Each structure stands twice: as C-alpha cells, then as structure tokens.
Amino acid sequence: MTFIWIFRCSTDDDLVSRIKNELTSSYKQQAHKLSMADKFRDGYGLQFLLTTQMQDLMKSQKTVQDAVKSLEGPASKEVIEEATVCHLRPMRLPLNNCVFCKADELFIDYESKLFSHTVKGQTAIFEEMIEDEEGLVDDRLPTTSRGLWAVLHEYWMVLRNHVSAIDELGMATERLRVRLPDEPKPKLPHIIEPHEVEQNRVKLLNDQAVAKSQLQKKLGQFLYLTNLEKSQDKSTGGLNPEPCPICARPLGQEWAVLTCGHCFCNECIAIIVEQYSVGSRRRAIKCAICRQTTSHTEISYVFTTQSSSQDQDIPVKGSHSTKVEAVVRTLKKIQVTNPGAKCLVFSTWQSVLDIIAKALFDNNMEFSQINGIHKFQENLSSFKYEEKINILLLPLHTGSNGLNIIEATHVLLVEPILNPAHELQAIGRVHRIGQTKPTFVHRFLIKSTIEERMQAMLKTAEKSHTSTAMKHSEAAVLTVADLADLFTEDTEPLE
C-alpha cells in the first residue's frame, strides 16, 4: 500500500511538472497577470483549476445560448423600435441597451473566456464534448465549444441583420411627419416636433446639394474611365480616338480631364487656362461643354505613352496603393532589365517600409529590411553578400548616414525629402568612392498632391541658392514662407 501511494505521488508530480513545462514554453504570458502554470502546485490544484474554469465557461455558454434562443421567432414591433433607437438610427450616440446589444456583450464575455490563452501564436481553447440538447439552434450540433460559439454568433448575426433589414424597409416607406397634439413624445426619428420642421428642411436641402455634387463627380469619373478604356484598346495603339470638343483633333496619347469628366487636348486646355480663367484670383476654368467650374489644381492630365504602357505590362500581385505598386513595378523592371542589380529603398516613415515589405512578400521578391538596431549587421550583410537578396529597405533617419553600400546601383526615394542634405546622404550610400558601375536615382511623386508641391518648392529654393555650403543646410534652403505656402490651400469659392 505504501509503495502504491509513493508511486502515485511520483506519477502525479511528474505529470504536474510536464504540464507546467508545457504551459511555460507554449503559452504567451500576459503582462501583469499570473501565468497559468503558477495557479497550481499539485494534481489536486490542477484538477480544481480545470474544474472551476470549465464550470465558468459552461455557465457563460449557457447564458449565451439562452440569450440567442430568446431572440428566435418573428421580431416584435417593440424589439424593432428598441433596436432602431439603440444602434440602427440613434439620435446621437449608440445606446447599446437593446436585446441584441446585450447579447453581444454576453458573446464578448464568452469569447474572452473561450479564447483567453495563446499557444505558439495561435488561439488555444478548451475543447470539450458537449451533450445534445433539444430545441437548440440546429439539430446538427457542433462537437466543440469553438464550433458552438461560431454557430451561435452566426445565428445571432442573422437575427440582427433580419431586424436591420426590416428597419431599412421601414425607412423606405416612412415619411417625415409632425407629432400630433395628443400623441406621446416620439421615440422614432421620422416623427418630429413642430419646431424641428425648418431645421429638418434645411438639413434635407443640404443633403440634396451634397448628393448632387457627389453624383456629378461620379458621372465625371465614369466619363473619364470610359475615355481611358478607349485609349487602352490595343487596336488603336494606345491612342484615344475621341476628338477634342474644341479643335476636333483626336486626343491621342495626352489629354486633360476636368472634374465634370469632359476631356480636351492639352493645347486647348492651356489656352483656356491662360486666357479664360475665372475668379478674382483666376485659379479656375469653366468647362466648354457643361460650364461646370474646375480649379486649376483639379485638372487631371493623362499620358498613355509607349513606355508607360510597357511598364503596365509588368504585373503586380495584390491590392496596393498607386505609389507602392509603382515601387514594386520599378523593382521588378530593374530585375528584368538588369538581373543581379541591387536596390536601396529609402523612406522617412517606417510604416511605409512595412507596407512595401508586405507588397514585396506578396510578389515573391527576396528582400532585407533594416529596422532599428535589431539584426542590423545580419540584414545588411545578407543584402551585400547573398545573390538572391537584391532589395534593401532602409529608414532615412538611420540608413542614410555612415554606410558604405557600393554593391547597390539603384536608389529609390519613396517620397520627397524636405532636407536636401538627407537626400544627398541617401544617394551617397551608392554614389561614392569605390563605385565602378553607373548609379540611378528613382523618385516617386503622386501628381496633384502635396508631394508635387514639395518637389517644385525644393527645386525653386535650390535654384535660388548658389552657394554649395548653403545647399547642404535645410534652414538655408527652406524659409518659413516656403513652408507656409506648402500648407496653404486655395479656399477661394468657385463660380
């Protein structure tokens, strides 16, 4: 008997030790919280811990089941009105006090208990078998708590969306009306007080004006895309066959588009801008067809040159912004035209480099990234000496100083740099003593944005200073007036 008791104690201790080691090595411990391994010392403590957590989990599960079951059946008028006032069409902020919002809070509590621990980067849950219960959501019951949570949450969403659809149908048939004298104070938004009539009338007129403006812009975009589609027809060689409404010549490879969507050749637009600008400051023009006003900064210029069409033939996987797609396409073009050429990609913002890194990963392009001092030398060496890694992502503030990277021949500047000294330092990583190959600098600017204004301002300021020493000083090149003009918008109302 004594031998059996000693053997059982030894077995329990061994099991507890193995479980503690597994919990310590696999679970991510949350800060300022007692870890799971510290909550028990022996087999009885482990059994008590599991029992209490399972009971708490099952209690929360039963509460969620009852809450969802109470929502079954056709929604009553009171429930719909309560949901409308609560979160569907609240007067000010959502109240979160209807039956659906309360059920959502129960789901959040159940979810926090069910998915409360993380194992090796994945969610760990208490997987236990559940007994069949009649009258639940579906006869085909899931076999785990995770499956039951998914089914209950999906069913709750269906019921919630059903009430939302009923309310949307009501919105389509309801009309604003004034509360009757003997009618109680309204809870629904379509019943208003007599003194609110004028306020609602002004609001609806404003909404109508905004909607008309947005519709006009969308129609303009549609017309622009229609013309652009015609220019993409390979049978026309990338030429837009549509004639200019003024001179009747084909638009060809280059034309201008106004906000209304009408297109004109660049020559006619230049004449209109120079001779027929309107406004007290002459910063807008009127469309020759519809007479809608467009400011000079809103005129879009389209170029469908042969080189541009060739670049577009290089596919870029994934959905990315225009600039990120241009950066990836340029890197892929360099790899095609000059295999083995190494490229440095500079950006002022670390978050932008992270986005570019994701785009490169989506396109199966090998790269290395320097982020602070973590693995600095390792990532730099892999870029220098490994043939398959030809792209290095560098933050401007740490990667533009003191590095000798003559293995690279291309420098990509993702955005304009206000400090010319930083730009020269970045280019100097490859264009320096010891470089035996031609070097190239690629700048990326988004047209008609602040980036274009920054680049133009830097060029103008640089031309006005002839001293070499002054060119390397940000304070000497940029003035307060330059920065003020950079952030000044043309607020003149258009006619």
Steps between C-alpha positions, in 0.01 A plus 500: 500500500781741589678415175184568294448838673863603437476389137175699450652812657802465276278462194289807597812709560643395165171587324476840672861576413447411133183711482674798660790473256259482207303802624815703557651423159183510287269763648563870455490650846305825526667789676396579859301175523568176682598230252301178472797296625512699827138429590555140619768300679378141494248274330213606727568866424503426127172308527340786696625759248364310202169430673436863597596631156286244323204580726544872438527439126191276491304756703590774254417268211155424644434873549585571135281211383204631699555855371506384136202268552297791637556684170352220289171550322355805324625825649227701673434865426642597841826313432539668159432847644739434787778392259429799275539752781794308653747445214334496157394866493610658828428867559856567615724215621408128506334406829591127494205405720277295267475119517747458211763725657461323835543166327811637333647583841435141609679377186801718581514357853464142370766563235746641755471183706507265205797660323681625809841342436742494210715204404795553264331793326166320461187507709458230761153402613344250735385228262243290680220282382151640557185307553209513257223735604161514334369825363835664436575699187563199275464123530855459371683610813874572487727280707720773652448829679671680214252355251207586725625857543529539121148364440343713773677817386404441137138439598500817713631695201221361281234607751661843538523552124137392465388777735729744320341406166151556642606842626648583158170409335328728748737783408407452133128539575502748787457872450585784731193618686422736784391354832128529563388715796366204702780264394763404761858619461646311204786254524545445126702748289234547229256660745614855571381792710346809332804715581730247327337534157719786375815335637423175317412687180840674495676172576323320214583784258865476600494122458347545155772746396775268624342202323476691173863605527611143570287370212657754265848391607415132455359569153820689421709206618289264292550715189874517572526122540303451178749715309791328671362161399495611138866597523588153635371332185807336344349529154542879522861477619428666835344807331171653610292538181255745660523851351565810710167686534670832411749432221353162386846339486542147648606507863782254424741405779467809720191689611348683794193402705283741701303407811184476290668222299527683168833463320695756298836497329789657691533788252139612543517465881815712505318776306197481732719517812701792365224711347167393650566431869227625733484619860658800667835318512448330159564150638209315339352434157154414369438192287430596139221241485311500832637826650586327828785670687830316560795644689843483340622252760214259421582468130629147433748429222509156337810359331482167316851491355663184373741476795216535746304222330808277512535558873135412551567162335707404808241337731488582871316255725274621779294812560734789581505877479614675182842589643571158655401334173733736310789419735448124463461530122823702475689240705365218282594694186856546632524127568385425145718755318805468725506164681705504817483878545455594865259775610463717812150617590491804731199643682460745785229285658556150637131416448537570125794258483289237677226542237755470219644189671156338496459583131841349422405188696173472304701511177753236615793745490796436729596802710668606822380773737681710759275592790689670782801317645335156511703266276653805328827342388336167417244656263760731345743214438231280347422782252866556415619143459195285414425493128128431537438807721514810278271738691573679828235710679655783704349769725643838402595610851723197569592362159622815325808567716832320534427194285706387203272301270671527162363154412172681416454705185138618533357734765120530533367800695139420587405861584660845464744595777478849646863498613725492190793388715316180596423430134865545402604273788259230380630520143856505636459144631555374142649797313834523676868407468536136401187488286586369153152474350248765388256597776135597462258693722122441477262751659130427553245783510120494492373758253276782626587435865715673758794287385501671161494840671785395729718392210429822305573709809830321561609550140411872510676551832808311384533714186485818708806399704828468319727439797593133538520531877153649517352221291588251770307689765126453530465835677676678214288343225153505659346809655194543718321654203577190290353268764197726545436493125539121503207455738285784364193389311311702245176563687353740245142393416451381145245674284 
